[in-house]
Every structure is written in C-alpha cells, then in structure tokens.
Amino acid sequence: MPERRDFSRDHRWLSLNTATVRKQGDLAAIIEACARLGIRAIDPWRDQVATIGLSRAAKLTRDAGLELSGYCRGGMFAADAAHRAEMRDDNRRAVDEAKALNAPCLVLVAGGLPQYSRPGSAPSKDIIAVRRQVEDALADLLDYASAAEMPLALEPLHPCYAADRACINTIAQALDICDRLDPGRTGRIGIALDVYHTWWDPQLLPQIARAGKQRLLAFHVCDWMVPTTDILNDRGMMGDGVIDIPSIRAAVEAEGFAGYAEIEIFSNTWWGRPMQEVLKTCIARHRSVV
C-alpha cells in the first residue's frame, strides 16, 4: 500500500484552482504569479480562459512551464427540450478546450433542476427524472470525450447544492454512474473528489476504496468553516476549519492516487486579500496541514 506523500518540504504537488484568486486578477496574472512562486500546476475555469482567449491561455500556460490538474468545468446537464442541443454543444466545446489546454481531465458538475442548470428551461421539481437525464447526457458526452481521449471527472457536490448545482451528491452516486457507463474501468470516466463536498459522508472511506486508482481522477482541498456564513462563497483555507484533510488524502493515496492536491477556495474573505498573500498562504498550508 502506498504511503502518504510528504508535502512538508516543498509544494511540488500543489495545484491552484484558479477560482481561488479569480477576483484578484485575470488568468494571465494568475499564471504569472504561480510561475513566480513555484506553483507548478493550475486548474483554470472556462470563463477565465474565454476572457483572455483559448490560444493565449494555452501559450501562457505552456511558456510558464505549468501543468494542468484538470479543467473546470463542463456539465450542468439538466435542460428542457429547447435547451438540450445547447447543453450538448457547450459540453463538447468544453472537451475541445480541455484538449487544447492539455488538461488530464474535464471536471463535470452534474447540474441541478433544469431552470437553474440551463436558465430559460421550463421549471421542474422532478429530481429523479433530472438524474436520469444527467446520466443520459453524460453517456452521450462520454462517447465524444472518448474519441478526443479526454477523461471525464464527475464531481459530486454537497447535498445543499442538489437543486441548483448538482443532483449527484455522494461519491456512491457518482461511482454508480461511472460503473454503468464504463463497467470495464477503462479510465475514460471517474470522479473529482473535493473534501468540501464529501468530508461529512459516512461512506467516504469505503467509497474511496471502491473508486480505486482508476476512478480517482482529481483531488480538491479546502476547509469547512463553522459557522459557514455563505454556503457557496465561505470555504475555508486549509487548517481553518473542521475537515481532517490529511486522513482523506491518506485514503486517496492508499488507492494509488499520485496527482496534485488542488486547492479550490470560493471565499469572499480570501478574494478580498492580495493575490500574493493568498498564494503564499496556500503554499504554507499545503506544506503544514494538507
């Protein structure tokens, strides 16, 4: 069984999800700051890439010597009939962008009820039907992504987001879908495991073991604050909250995961601080508490 890696000496395995400092600068500024501080990988968001242009984003990342730990995000699959072609085409573009950026996977958030996932869609409260639609749309996208050799990483989100962001809320749900769509565990589809969304799950450790190396495509870290004042934008810096991050990382690495620990913090508090301060804090906490 692999041992948990020692992060205390350096930050070789730190990746920055660029949402963490999205309010402090554009993607070009974030790339420059990461390169200057020795952060070796990023996970950029589609809107940030679009702002500076896909070609420029790819060139800046390449010239800075940065790798990607993923690309955020595709999904938001639920839509009424009038918006399903739009949803399909948007997700296929996300695959193409991830490929152009040389990302190791496209991170997917399932989406909630159609009126929230694809604005303008007719409202629905039928979450069971929505989950069926999500799986059907994901199966279609998997064919497209497989042809492009782009793995898909389905990210289960905390149940508080079931209505508006993700009707897939547990690791077990996500793995059930992976097993139905890819019973051979080919690596075409797996999960992005974010401690913020999964730390509370009584089945966390058994489901990590069930996922195994083949299904663990990405690992995201931050912390859960008590109290949490904003369920979306009050994530904590690692070490400031209640999540036992080292134990979760140990479980993931025991299954053979050897990728980046990606820091993804949506926080009005941290967005209000200078980019350099935030990144230096990320580095220090990565070494001491991740």
Order of alpha helices (4+ residues) and beta strands (2+ residues): beta-alpha-beta-alpha-alpha-beta-beta-alpha-beta-alpha-alpha-beta-alpha-beta-alpha-alpha-beta-alpha-beta-alpha-alpha
